[in-house]
Amino acid sequence: MPVAKSKANGKHETILAAAVRVFAEEGYFRSTVSQIAREAGVADGTIYLYFQNKEDILATFVRQHSLQFFEAFSERVKEAKTAVEKLRLLVNLHFTVAQRDRWKALVYQVEMRRSSRLMRKEIKDALKAYHDVVGQIVEEGQQEGSIRHDVQLGLVKRMIFASVDEVITTWVLAGGKYDLAALADPLVDLFLKGISSGPA
């Protein structure tokens, strides 16, 4: 059992950052603790002072990445006055965070999914948190009159998350060769206006 994950000496974060690079370059299942230790510049045994195993490292990254994202959203959403502004902020932040660090985005979007059996709880928790935020925004928009009342909330939550998720994953797999953040507003416009050119 590892000792308390003290961050005083920075090794916990150093190991976590090294693991992200290794997972991104080698793939989660091909990566080894020895590779992570070498990338972090520590002995193999040091890894086990902070983490139980490779799975614990990935789970810690997923939880930390999700927590940081929602903390950032909670802080920035104070600037938004309407539900539509909050939705734009959410999607823009999601794209911006991914674009800021493609290695982290690759691990979060691709490697975590490949390890879905191992990361079931982490994925479920992150998905629920995202759906809850979207649900709150949609309900607020309905109260304001900017979002239709006849939409199925569960369907809207899944549609928005799935669309954002797919756009980021496509960007990651394309090597991050284009401006991901620039797609935020067009995607939100598509959510709000649909693809119809007139009355059905």
ChimeraX commands (.cxc) that place a marker at each C-alpha (Angstrom):
marker #1 position 0.00,0.00,0.00 radius 0.5
marker #1 position 1.56,3.37,-0.97 radius 0.5
marker #1 position 2.30,6.00,1.59 radius 0.5
marker #1 position 0.23,9.20,1.70 radius 0.5
marker #1 position 0.52,10.98,-1.62 radius 0.5
marker #1 position 2.28,14.06,-0.32 radius 0.5
marker #1 position 2.95,16.60,-3.04 radius 0.5
marker #1 position 5.50,18.49,-0.97 radius 0.5
marker #1 position 8.47,17.23,-2.96 radius 0.5
marker #1 position 6.66,17.36,-6.31 radius 0.5
marker #1 position 7.33,13.71,-7.11 radius 0.5
marker #1 position 3.66,12.77,-7.20 radius 0.5
marker #1 position 2.97,15.30,-9.96 radius 0.5
marker #1 position 6.26,14.48,-11.71 radius 0.5
marker #1 position 5.33,10.81,-11.89 radius 0.5
marker #1 position 1.80,11.63,-13.03 radius 0.5
marker #1 position 3.08,13.91,-15.82 radius 0.5
marker #1 position 5.61,11.29,-16.90 radius 0.5
marker #1 position 2.89,8.62,-16.99 radius 0.5
marker #1 position 0.73,10.79,-19.24 radius 0.5
marker #1 position 3.59,11.13,-21.74 radius 0.5
marker #1 position 4.31,7.40,-21.65 radius 0.5
marker #1 position 0.62,6.43,-21.95 radius 0.5
marker #1 position 0.24,8.84,-24.88 radius 0.5
marker #1 position 3.32,7.63,-26.73 radius 0.5
marker #1 position 3.20,3.90,-25.97 radius 0.5
marker #1 position -0.46,3.28,-25.22 radius 0.5
marker #1 position -1.73,2.35,-21.77 radius 0.5
marker #1 position -1.55,-1.43,-22.12 radius 0.5
marker #1 position 1.96,-1.42,-23.64 radius 0.5
marker #1 position 3.32,0.97,-21.01 radius 0.5
marker #1 position 5.22,-0.32,-18.01 radius 0.5
marker #1 position 5.97,1.08,-14.56 radius 0.5
marker #1 position 9.66,0.94,-15.48 radius 0.5
marker #1 position 9.07,3.20,-18.48 radius 0.5
marker #1 position 7.16,5.66,-16.32 radius 0.5
marker #1 position 9.90,5.65,-13.70 radius 0.5
marker #1 position 12.55,6.26,-16.34 radius 0.5
marker #1 position 10.56,9.13,-17.86 radius 0.5
marker #1 position 10.07,10.63,-14.38 radius 0.5
marker #1 position 13.74,10.21,-13.47 radius 0.5
marker #1 position 13.03,8.06,-10.40 radius 0.5
marker #1 position 13.65,4.48,-9.35 radius 0.5
marker #1 position 10.96,1.90,-10.10 radius 0.5
marker #1 position 10.30,1.43,-6.39 radius 0.5
marker #1 position 9.57,5.13,-5.94 radius 0.5
marker #1 position 6.44,4.77,-8.09 radius 0.5
marker #1 position 4.94,2.45,-5.47 radius 0.5
marker #1 position 5.42,5.02,-2.73 radius 0.5
marker #1 position 2.81,7.19,-4.47 radius 0.5
marker #1 position 0.67,4.78,-6.51 radius 0.5
marker #1 position -0.49,1.19,-6.09 radius 0.5
marker #1 position 0.12,0.25,-9.71 radius 0.5
marker #1 position -0.24,1.46,-13.31 radius 0.5
marker #1 position -4.03,1.35,-13.10 radius 0.5
marker #1 position -3.96,3.60,-10.02 radius 0.5
marker #1 position -1.86,6.13,-11.93 radius 0.5
marker #1 position -4.36,6.31,-14.80 radius 0.5
marker #1 position -7.34,6.47,-12.41 radius 0.5
marker #1 position -5.65,9.30,-10.48 radius 0.5
marker #1 position -5.04,11.21,-13.71 radius 0.5
marker #1 position -8.67,10.81,-14.83 radius 0.5
marker #1 position -10.04,11.97,-11.47 radius 0.5
marker #1 position -7.62,14.90,-11.25 radius 0.5
marker #1 position -8.19,16.00,-14.86 radius 0.5
marker #1 position -11.97,15.91,-14.40 radius 0.5
marker #1 position -11.82,17.76,-11.10 radius 0.5
marker #1 position -9.62,20.51,-12.53 radius 0.5
marker #1 position -11.95,20.93,-15.51 radius 0.5
marker #1 position -15.09,21.32,-13.43 radius 0.5
marker #1 position -13.33,23.63,-10.96 radius 0.5
marker #1 position -12.26,25.83,-13.87 radius 0.5
marker #1 position -15.80,25.82,-15.27 radius 0.5
marker #1 position -17.31,26.67,-11.86 radius 0.5
marker #1 position -15.00,29.66,-11.61 radius 0.5
marker #1 position -15.47,30.95,-15.16 radius 0.5
marker #1 position -19.23,30.37,-15.33 radius 0.5
marker #1 position -19.66,33.23,-12.88 radius 0.5
marker #1 position -18.94,35.53,-15.83 radius 0.5
marker #1 position -21.91,34.18,-17.83 radius 0.5
marker #1 position -25.33,35.77,-17.47 radius 0.5
marker #1 position -27.48,33.46,-19.61 radius 0.5
marker #1 position -27.79,29.74,-20.26 radius 0.5
marker #1 position -26.57,30.15,-23.83 radius 0.5
marker #1 position -23.46,31.97,-22.59 radius 0.5
marker #1 position -22.86,29.14,-20.12 radius 0.5
marker #1 position -23.19,26.53,-22.85 radius 0.5
marker #1 position -20.73,28.41,-25.05 radius 0.5
marker #1 position -18.35,28.72,-22.12 radius 0.5
marker #1 position -18.58,25.00,-21.33 radius 0.5
marker #1 position -17.82,23.86,-24.88 radius 0.5
marker #1 position -15.13,26.51,-25.40 radius 0.5
marker #1 position -13.41,25.54,-22.14 radius 0.5
marker #1 position -13.56,21.85,-23.03 radius 0.5
marker #1 position -11.95,22.48,-26.42 radius 0.5
marker #1 position -9.39,24.93,-25.02 radius 0.5
marker #1 position -8.28,22.55,-22.26 radius 0.5
marker #1 position -7.84,19.74,-24.79 radius 0.5
marker #1 position -5.93,21.96,-27.22 radius 0.5
marker #1 position -3.65,23.24,-24.46 radius 0.5
marker #1 position -2.17,19.76,-23.85 radius 0.5
marker #1 position -2.66,17.20,-26.60 radius 0.5
marker #1 position -0.88,14.45,-24.61 radius 0.5
marker #1 position -3.41,14.76,-21.78 radius 0.5
marker #1 position -6.27,14.94,-24.27 radius 0.5
marker #1 position -5.03,11.80,-26.02 radius 0.5
marker #1 position -4.86,9.85,-22.77 radius 0.5
marker #1 position -8.24,11.15,-21.59 radius 0.5
marker #1 position -10.05,10.70,-24.93 radius 0.5
marker #1 position -8.41,7.53,-26.24 radius 0.5
marker #1 position -6.38,5.55,-23.72 radius 0.5
marker #1 position -8.95,5.86,-20.95 radius 0.5
marker #1 position -11.61,4.43,-23.30 radius 0.5
marker #1 position -9.38,1.51,-24.21 radius 0.5
marker #1 position -9.15,0.80,-20.50 radius 0.5
marker #1 position -12.88,1.28,-19.96 radius 0.5
marker #1 position -13.27,-1.96,-18.00 radius 0.5
marker #1 position -10.61,-0.81,-15.54 radius 0.5
marker #1 position -11.74,2.82,-15.50 radius 0.5
marker #1 position -15.48,2.11,-15.26 radius 0.5
marker #1 position -16.06,4.11,-12.07 radius 0.5
marker #1 position -13.90,7.07,-13.17 radius 0.5
marker #1 position -15.64,7.23,-16.56 radius 0.5
marker #1 position -19.08,6.96,-14.97 radius 0.5
marker #1 position -18.32,9.72,-12.44 radius 0.5
marker #1 position -16.89,12.10,-15.08 radius 0.5
marker #1 position -19.81,11.46,-17.45 radius 0.5
marker #1 position -22.40,12.04,-14.71 radius 0.5
marker #1 position -20.75,15.32,-13.71 radius 0.5
marker #1 position -20.76,16.54,-17.32 radius 0.5
marker #1 position -24.36,15.48,-17.89 radius 0.5
marker #1 position -25.41,17.23,-14.67 radius 0.5
marker #1 position -23.79,20.50,-15.79 radius 0.5
marker #1 position -25.42,20.33,-19.22 radius 0.5
marker #1 position -28.76,19.45,-17.65 radius 0.5
marker #1 position -28.61,22.50,-15.37 radius 0.5
marker #1 position -27.79,24.75,-18.33 radius 0.5
marker #1 position -30.63,23.36,-20.44 radius 0.5
marker #1 position -33.18,23.71,-17.62 radius 0.5
marker #1 position -32.01,27.28,-17.03 radius 0.5
marker #1 position -32.37,27.99,-20.75 radius 0.5
marker #1 position -35.90,26.60,-20.70 radius 0.5
marker #1 position -36.79,28.92,-17.82 radius 0.5
marker #1 position -35.30,31.86,-19.74 radius 0.5
marker #1 position -37.11,30.88,-22.93 radius 0.5
marker #1 position -33.94,30.42,-24.97 radius 0.5
marker #1 position -34.27,26.62,-25.13 radius 0.5
marker #1 position -37.40,24.71,-26.16 radius 0.5
marker #1 position -39.51,23.11,-23.43 radius 0.5
marker #1 position -40.45,20.08,-25.54 radius 0.5
marker #1 position -36.93,18.61,-25.78 radius 0.5
marker #1 position -36.08,15.44,-23.86 radius 0.5
marker #1 position -33.47,16.46,-21.28 radius 0.5
marker #1 position -31.70,13.11,-21.24 radius 0.5
marker #1 position -31.42,13.11,-25.03 radius 0.5
marker #1 position -30.05,16.66,-25.10 radius 0.5
marker #1 position -27.44,15.86,-22.43 radius 0.5
marker #1 position -26.21,12.82,-24.35 radius 0.5
marker #1 position -26.24,14.66,-27.70 radius 0.5
marker #1 position -24.16,17.58,-26.42 radius 0.5
marker #1 position -21.62,15.43,-24.61 radius 0.5
marker #1 position -21.29,12.97,-27.50 radius 0.5
marker #1 position -20.81,15.75,-30.05 radius 0.5
marker #1 position -18.17,17.58,-28.01 radius 0.5
marker #1 position -16.43,14.30,-27.22 radius 0.5
marker #1 position -16.36,13.21,-30.86 radius 0.5
marker #1 position -14.97,16.55,-32.10 radius 0.5
marker #1 position -12.13,16.42,-29.56 radius 0.5
marker #1 position -11.33,12.77,-30.27 radius 0.5
marker #1 position -11.19,13.47,-34.01 radius 0.5
marker #1 position -8.84,16.41,-33.37 radius 0.5
marker #1 position -6.60,14.26,-31.17 radius 0.5
marker #1 position -6.38,11.44,-33.71 radius 0.5
marker #1 position -5.66,13.97,-36.48 radius 0.5
marker #1 position -2.56,15.05,-34.57 radius 0.5
marker #1 position -3.98,18.36,-33.39 radius 0.5
marker #1 position -3.30,19.92,-36.78 radius 0.5
marker #1 position -6.08,22.51,-36.71 radius 0.5
marker #1 position -7.56,25.03,-34.29 radius 0.5
marker #1 position -9.91,23.04,-32.07 radius 0.5
marker #1 position -11.08,26.00,-29.98 radius 0.5
marker #1 position -12.31,27.75,-33.14 radius 0.5
marker #1 position -14.93,25.01,-33.53 radius 0.5
marker #1 position -16.63,25.74,-30.19 radius 0.5
marker #1 position -19.02,28.49,-31.28 radius 0.5
marker #1 position -20.01,26.81,-34.58 radius 0.5
marker #1 position -20.82,23.62,-32.65 radius 0.5
marker #1 position -22.95,25.47,-30.09 radius 0.5
marker #1 position -24.74,27.28,-32.95 radius 0.5
marker #1 position -25.50,23.86,-34.42 radius 0.5
marker #1 position -26.95,22.72,-31.08 radius 0.5
marker #1 position -29.14,25.79,-30.85 radius 0.5
marker #1 position -30.27,26.13,-34.47 radius 0.5
marker #1 position -30.20,22.57,-35.76 radius 0.5
marker #1 position -29.68,21.82,-39.44 radius 0.5
marker #1 position -33.13,22.63,-40.79 radius 0.5
marker #1 position -33.41,25.53,-43.24 radius 0.5
marker #1 position -37.02,26.18,-42.29 radius 0.5
marker #1 position -40.15,24.69,-40.71 radius 0.5
marker #1 position -40.28,20.91,-40.83 radius 0.5
marker link #1:1,2 radius 0.2
marker link #1:2,3 radius 0.2
marker link #1:3,4 radius 0.2
marker link #1:4,5 radius 0.2
marker link #1:5,6 radius 0.2
marker link #1:6,7 radius 0.2
marker link #1:7,8 radius 0.2
marker link #1:8,9 radius 0.2
marker link #1:9,10 radius 0.2
marker link #1:10,11 radius 0.2
marker link #1:11,12 radius 0.2
marker link #1:12,13 radius 0.2
marker link #1:13,14 radius 0.2
marker link #1:14,15 radius 0.2
marker link #1:15,16 radius 0.2
marker link #1:16,17 radius 0.2
marker link #1:17,18 radius 0.2
marker link #1:18,19 radius 0.2
marker link #1:19,20 radius 0.2
marker link #1:20,21 radius 0.2
marker link #1:21,22 radius 0.2
marker link #1:22,23 radius 0.2
marker link #1:23,24 radius 0.2
marker link #1:24,25 radius 0.2
marker link #1:25,26 radius 0.2
marker link #1:26,27 radius 0.2
marker link #1:27,28 radius 0.2
marker link #1:28,29 radius 0.2
marker link #1:29,30 radius 0.2
marker link #1:30,31 radius 0.2
marker link #1:31,32 radius 0.2
marker link #1:32,33 radius 0.2
marker link #1:33,34 radius 0.2
marker link #1:34,35 radius 0.2
marker link #1:35,36 radius 0.2
marker link #1:36,37 radius 0.2
marker link #1:37,38 radius 0.2
marker link #1:38,39 radius 0.2
marker link #1:39,40 radius 0.2
marker link #1:40,41 radius 0.2
marker link #1:41,42 radius 0.2
marker link #1:42,43 radius 0.2
marker link #1:43,44 radius 0.2
marker link #1:44,45 radius 0.2
marker link #1:45,46 radius 0.2
marker link #1:46,47 radius 0.2
marker link #1:47,48 radius 0.2
marker link #1:48,49 radius 0.2
marker link #1:49,50 radius 0.2
marker link #1:50,51 radius 0.2
marker link #1:51,52 radius 0.2
marker link #1:52,53 radius 0.2
marker link #1:53,54 radius 0.2
marker link #1:54,55 radius 0.2
marker link #1:55,56 radius 0.2
marker link #1:56,57 radius 0.2
marker link #1:57,58 radius 0.2
marker link #1:58,59 radius 0.2
marker link #1:59,60 radius 0.2
marker link #1:60,61 radius 0.2
marker link #1:61,62 radius 0.2
marker link #1:62,63 radius 0.2
marker link #1:63,64 radius 0.2
marker link #1:64,65 radius 0.2
marker link #1:65,66 radius 0.2
marker link #1:66,67 radius 0.2
marker link #1:67,68 radius 0.2
marker link #1:68,69 radius 0.2
marker link #1:69,70 radius 0.2
marker link #1:70,71 radius 0.2
marker link #1:71,72 radius 0.2
marker link #1:72,73 radius 0.2
marker link #1:73,74 radius 0.2
marker link #1:74,75 radius 0.2
marker link #1:75,76 radius 0.2
marker link #1:76,77 radius 0.2
marker link #1:77,78 radius 0.2
marker link #1:78,79 radius 0.2
marker link #1:79,80 radius 0.2
marker link #1:80,81 radius 0.2
marker link #1:81,82 radius 0.2
marker link #1:82,83 radius 0.2
marker link #1:83,84 radius 0.2
marker link #1:84,85 radius 0.2
marker link #1:85,86 radius 0.2
marker link #1:86,87 radius 0.2
marker link #1:87,88 radius 0.2
marker link #1:88,89 radius 0.2
marker link #1:89,90 radius 0.2
marker link #1:90,91 radius 0.2
marker link #1:91,92 radius 0.2
marker link #1:92,93 radius 0.2
marker link #1:93,94 radius 0.2
marker link #1:94,95 radius 0.2
marker link #1:95,96 radius 0.2
marker link #1:96,97 radius 0.2
marker link #1:97,98 radius 0.2
marker link #1:98,99 radius 0.2
marker link #1:99,100 radius 0.2
marker link #1:100,101 radius 0.2
marker link #1:101,102 radius 0.2
marker link #1:102,103 radius 0.2
marker link #1:103,104 radius 0.2
marker link #1:104,105 radius 0.2
marker link #1:105,106 radius 0.2
marker link #1:106,107 radius 0.2
marker link #1:107,108 radius 0.2
marker link #1:108,109 radius 0.2
marker link #1:109,110 radius 0.2
marker link #1:110,111 radius 0.2
marker link #1:111,112 radius 0.2
marker link #1:112,113 radius 0.2
marker link #1:113,114 radius 0.2
marker link #1:114,115 radius 0.2
marker link #1:115,116 radius 0.2
marker link #1:116,117 radius 0.2
marker link #1:117,118 radius 0.2
marker link #1:118,119 radius 0.2
marker link #1:119,120 radius 0.2
marker link #1:120,121 radius 0.2
marker link #1:121,122 radius 0.2
marker link #1:122,123 radius 0.2
marker link #1:123,124 radius 0.2
marker link #1:124,125 radius 0.2
marker link #1:125,126 radius 0.2
marker link #1:126,127 radius 0.2
marker link #1:127,128 radius 0.2
marker link #1:128,129 radius 0.2
marker link #1:129,130 radius 0.2
marker link #1:130,131 radius 0.2
marker link #1:131,132 radius 0.2
marker link #1:132,133 radius 0.2
marker link #1:133,134 radius 0.2
marker link #1:134,135 radius 0.2
marker link #1:135,136 radius 0.2
marker link #1:136,137 radius 0.2
marker link #1:137,138 radius 0.2
marker link #1:138,139 radius 0.2
marker link #1:139,140 radius 0.2
marker link #1:140,141 radius 0.2
marker link #1:141,142 radius 0.2
marker link #1:142,143 radius 0.2
marker link #1:143,144 radius 0.2
marker link #1:144,145 radius 0.2
marker link #1:145,146 radius 0.2
marker link #1:146,147 radius 0.2
marker link #1:147,148 radius 0.2
marker link #1:148,149 radius 0.2
marker link #1:149,150 radius 0.2
marker link #1:150,151 radius 0.2
marker link #1:151,152 radius 0.2
marker link #1:152,153 radius 0.2
marker link #1:153,154 radius 0.2
marker link #1:154,155 radius 0.2
marker link #1:155,156 radius 0.2
marker link #1:156,157 radius 0.2
marker link #1:157,158 radius 0.2
marker link #1:158,159 radius 0.2
marker link #1:159,160 radius 0.2
marker link #1:160,161 radius 0.2
marker link #1:161,162 radius 0.2
marker link #1:162,163 radius 0.2
marker link #1:163,164 radius 0.2
marker link #1:164,165 radius 0.2
marker link #1:165,166 radius 0.2
marker link #1:166,167 radius 0.2
marker link #1:167,168 radius 0.2
marker link #1:168,169 radius 0.2
marker link #1:169,170 radius 0.2
marker link #1:170,171 radius 0.2
marker link #1:171,172 radius 0.2
marker link #1:172,173 radius 0.2
marker link #1:173,174 radius 0.2
marker link #1:174,175 radius 0.2
marker link #1:175,176 radius 0.2
marker link #1:176,177 radius 0.2
marker link #1:177,178 radius 0.2
marker link #1:178,179 radius 0.2
marker link #1:179,180 radius 0.2
marker link #1:180,181 radius 0.2
marker link #1:181,182 radius 0.2
marker link #1:182,183 radius 0.2
marker link #1:183,184 radius 0.2
marker link #1:184,185 radius 0.2
marker link #1:185,186 radius 0.2
marker link #1:186,187 radius 0.2
marker link #1:187,188 radius 0.2
marker link #1:188,189 radius 0.2
marker link #1:189,190 radius 0.2
marker link #1:190,191 radius 0.2
marker link #1:191,192 radius 0.2
marker link #1:192,193 radius 0.2
marker link #1:193,194 radius 0.2
marker link #1:194,195 radius 0.2
marker link #1:195,196 radius 0.2
marker link #1:196,197 radius 0.2
marker link #1:197,198 radius 0.2
marker link #1:198,199 radius 0.2
marker link #1:199,200 radius 0.2
view
